[in-house]
Amino acid sequence: MIGFNGSPVDVTFGTATNQIVVFDNIDHPGQAWDVFQYEIFGSNNGGSSFTQLFDPKTVLGPDLSGNFLLNTYDGTAPTLLNNYVTPGPGSSQGNVGYEEYFTFATSYNYYRFLPSTLTRQTGENELELSAVGIATPSQTIVDTAETPEPVSFLMAFGGLAVLFTLHRRRFAI
């Protein structure tokens, strides 16, 4: 976990990018403010001044499936939100989940993260991230259907063909 008590977390990329993915560190699963703990800023002048890119204000949920919905915010909303939480090492600490994919209008070399308005309203004033990375374009497109890749189909059918052949040989003897 990084960034506590309002201290900023600065991320620098060697190449300017407008697509990032943020991996939250969830220590209060099921709490809306734990999903959007950060406000995002971007800079291209060595990090001496920043432009606000995203600040969540209110979140709806969780619904019956445990999903959250960003309700009000300033800036650019995520293009994709993974509502699934991957459990941490045996406790409520260190869970990874609610990864958010962003596509901003401008590419930046420097990103700054601070506690969001939503988090500050709860009194937490914490910024807990596991990682921040560059997102690929395919990750920023919302895909509601889980369709296996063609290679997955080939591997599955290839495995079935091998099993069928072995089964036929076993009974042919």
C-alpha positions as CSV (number, residue, x, y, z in Angstrom):
1,M,0.0,0.0,0.0
2,I,1.3,3.4,-0.8
3,G,0.2,7.0,0.0
4,F,-1.4,7.6,3.4
5,N,-2.8,10.7,5.1
6,G,-3.1,12.9,2.1
7,S,0.4,12.5,0.8
8,P,0.6,12.4,-3.0
9,V,1.8,9.5,-5.0
10,D,3.6,10.5,-8.2
11,V,4.0,8.2,-11.2
12,T,6.3,9.0,-14.1
13,F,6.2,7.3,-17.5
14,G,9.1,7.5,-19.9
15,T,6.6,8.1,-22.7
16,A,3.6,10.3,-22.5
17,T,0.4,8.3,-22.4
18,N,-3.3,9.0,-22.2
19,Q,-4.4,5.5,-21.2
20,I,-3.6,4.2,-17.7
21,V,-4.9,1.5,-15.5
22,V,-5.1,1.9,-11.7
23,F,-4.9,-1.1,-9.3
24,D,-6.5,-0.2,-6.0
25,N,-5.5,-1.8,-2.7
26,I,-8.7,-2.7,-1.0
27,D,-8.7,-3.0,2.7
28,H,-12.5,-2.3,3.2
29,P,-14.2,-4.7,0.7
30,G,-17.7,-3.6,0.0
31,Q,-17.3,0.1,0.8
32,A,-17.9,2.5,-2.1
33,W,-15.2,5.0,-0.9
34,D,-12.6,2.2,-1.0
35,V,-13.3,1.7,-4.7
36,F,-12.5,5.3,-5.7
37,Q,-9.9,6.4,-3.1
38,Y,-8.0,8.7,-5.4
39,E,-8.1,11.8,-7.4
40,I,-5.9,11.9,-10.6
41,F,-3.9,14.8,-12.0
42,G,-1.6,15.0,-15.1
43,S,1.4,17.0,-16.0
44,N,3.9,17.4,-18.8
45,N,6.2,20.1,-17.3
46,G,8.3,18.0,-15.0
47,G,5.5,17.8,-12.5
48,S,5.7,21.4,-11.4
49,S,2.0,22.0,-12.1
50,F,-0.8,19.6,-12.6
51,T,-4.2,19.5,-14.3
52,Q,-7.1,17.7,-12.6
53,L,-8.2,14.6,-14.6
54,F,-10.6,12.7,-12.3
55,D,-12.2,13.2,-8.9
56,P,-15.1,11.0,-7.7
57,K,-17.7,12.6,-5.6
58,T,-20.4,9.9,-5.1
59,V,-20.7,6.2,-5.8
60,L,-23.8,4.0,-5.9
61,G,-23.7,0.5,-4.5
62,P,-22.9,-2.1,-3.9
63,D,-25.8,-3.7,-5.8
64,L,-26.9,-7.3,-5.2
65,S,-23.9,-8.5,-7.2
66,G,-21.4,-6.4,-5.2
67,N,-20.9,-3.9,-8.1
68,F,-20.4,-0.2,-7.7
69,L,-21.4,2.6,-10.1
70,L,-19.7,5.9,-10.2
71,N,-22.5,8.5,-9.7
72,T,-21.0,12.0,-9.7
73,Y,-17.4,13.1,-10.5
74,D,-15.2,15.8,-11.9
75,G,-13.2,15.2,-15.0
76,T,-13.0,12.0,-17.1
77,A,-14.7,8.8,-15.8
78,P,-13.1,5.4,-16.2
79,T,-13.8,3.6,-19.5
80,L,-13.9,0.3,-17.7
81,L,-14.2,-0.8,-14.0
82,N,-13.4,-4.3,-12.9
83,N,-15.8,-4.9,-10.0
84,Y,-14.1,-8.2,-8.9
85,V,-11.9,-8.3,-5.8
86,T,-8.9,-10.7,-5.7
87,P,-8.3,-11.7,-2.1
88,G,-5.1,-10.7,-0.4
89,P,-2.8,-12.9,1.7
90,G,-5.3,-14.2,4.2
91,S,-6.7,-11.0,5.6
92,S,-8.7,-7.9,4.6
93,Q,-5.4,-6.2,4.0
94,G,-3.8,-6.4,0.5
95,N,-6.9,-7.2,-1.6
96,V,-6.5,-6.1,-5.2
97,G,-9.6,-5.2,-7.1
98,Y,-11.8,-2.5,-8.7
99,E,-9.1,-1.8,-11.3
100,E,-10.1,1.2,-13.3
101,Y,-9.0,1.9,-16.9
102,F,-8.8,5.5,-18.0
103,T,-8.5,7.2,-21.4
104,F,-7.8,11.0,-21.1
105,A,-8.0,13.6,-23.9
106,T,-4.3,14.5,-23.4
107,S,-1.2,12.3,-22.9
108,Y,0.9,13.0,-19.8
109,N,4.3,11.9,-18.6
110,Y,3.5,12.6,-15.0
111,Y,0.5,11.5,-13.0
112,R,-0.2,12.5,-9.4
113,F,-2.7,10.7,-7.1
114,L,-4.3,12.3,-4.0
115,P,-7.2,11.1,-1.8
116,S,-10.5,11.7,-3.6
117,T,-13.3,14.0,-2.5
118,L,-15.3,10.8,-1.9
119,T,-12.6,9.4,0.5
120,R,-12.1,12.7,2.3
121,Q,-15.8,12.9,3.0
122,T,-15.6,9.6,4.9
123,G,-12.8,10.8,7.1
124,E,-10.4,8.1,5.8
125,N,-8.2,10.6,3.8
126,E,-6.2,7.6,2.6
127,L,-4.8,6.8,-0.8
128,E,-4.1,3.1,-1.2
129,L,-2.9,1.9,-4.6
130,S,-1.2,-1.4,-5.5
131,A,0.1,-0.2,-8.9
132,V,-0.5,2.2,-11.8
133,G,0.4,1.2,-15.4
134,I,-0.1,2.0,-19.0
135,A,-3.3,0.5,-20.4
136,T,-3.5,-1.0,-23.9
137,P,-6.3,0.2,-26.2
138,S,-8.1,-3.2,-26.0
139,Q,-8.3,-2.8,-22.2
140,T,-10.0,0.5,-22.4
141,I,-13.0,-0.8,-24.4
142,V,-15.9,-1.9,-22.4
143,D,-16.6,-5.6,-23.3
144,T,-19.7,-7.0,-21.6
145,A,-19.4,-10.5,-23.1
146,E,-16.5,-12.8,-22.2
147,T,-15.5,-14.3,-25.6
148,P,-12.5,-16.7,-25.7
149,E,-9.7,-15.8,-28.0
150,P,-9.3,-18.0,-31.2
151,V,-6.1,-19.5,-29.8
152,S,-8.1,-20.7,-26.8
153,F,-10.6,-22.4,-29.0
154,L,-7.8,-24.1,-31.0
155,M,-6.1,-25.3,-27.8
156,A,-9.4,-26.7,-26.4
157,F,-10.3,-28.5,-29.6
158,G,-6.8,-29.7,-30.1
159,G,-6.8,-31.2,-26.6
160,L,-10.2,-32.9,-27.3
161,A,-8.9,-34.3,-30.5
162,V,-5.9,-35.9,-28.7
163,L,-8.1,-37.3,-26.0
164,F,-10.5,-38.8,-28.7
165,T,-7.6,-40.3,-30.6
166,L,-6.1,-41.9,-27.4
167,H,-9.5,-43.2,-26.5
168,R,-10.0,-44.8,-29.9
169,R,-6.6,-46.4,-29.8
170,R,-7.2,-47.9,-26.4
171,F,-10.4,-49.6,-27.5
172,A,-9.1,-50.6,-30.9
173,I,-6.6,-53.1,-29.5
